[in-house]
Amino acid sequence: MAAWSERLAELGIELPPVVPPLAAYIPAVQTGSLVYTSGQLPLVSGELTATGKVGAEVTAEDAADAARICALNALAAINSLVGVDSIKRVVKVVGFVASAPGFTGQPGVINGASNVIGEIFGDAGRHARSAVGVSELPLGAPVEVELIVEV
């Protein structure tokens, strides 16, 4: 078992409190050796860090920062269920980007999540990924991220 909590401390990253569900779901669920998170929005202290479409009201850079927050919220959900130190590897990152017409930079936005996963987990953070452009996300969020990890 790796001491990912120590790595988080080294990086000065504190996992936020688990974001309470906004509808009829739970933040994370384990089946066998996998933990799946529900989609996480860029919520800090219950407030979205940005709203709007990426490529219009939200810059790609700000959206990448928001994707980082989403990834940390997903890790918080995993931590509350099984403990972050039980993570063996990150299997997949799925990112949704509320995109203005013509915006095609979804992979760069979701790099905000992938990069922080890599900082924390190193080789164990190398993951498969999808970066999908969508027309709308809950509460007008610009980005949503979910994780699948092996424990």
C-alpha positions, 0 to 999 in steps of 0.5 A: 500500500502506497502512502499517497497521503504523505505524497499529498502533504509533500505537494501541499495538497489538502483533499477537500471535504466530500461534495454532498450529492446534488441528486439521487446518487452517492459520491463513490462506490466500490465493486471488487477492486475498483472504485468508481466516482460520480461525476465531480464538479469544480465546487469549492466550499459549495460554490462553483469556481466558474460557470459557462461554456469553455471557449466563450465565458470560460477560458481553456486555462480556467477550465483546466484549473476547474478540472484539477479541482474536480479531480481533487473532489473525486479523490476526496470521495474515494478517500471517504470510502476506502482511504486514499492510501488504498489506491493501487493505481488510477485506471481511468479519467473521464472528463466532460467539458461544456463547450462553446460551438467550435471549441475543440480543446477538450483534451487540454482542459482535462489535462488539468485533472490528468496532470494533478493525478500524475503529480500525486501518483506518478507511474501509478497515475498513468491512466486511460482517458476520455475528454468529451465536449457536451452542450450543458453540465449541471449547475452551468459548470464548465467541466465535470470529472469522474475517476476509476481507481484500483484498490 
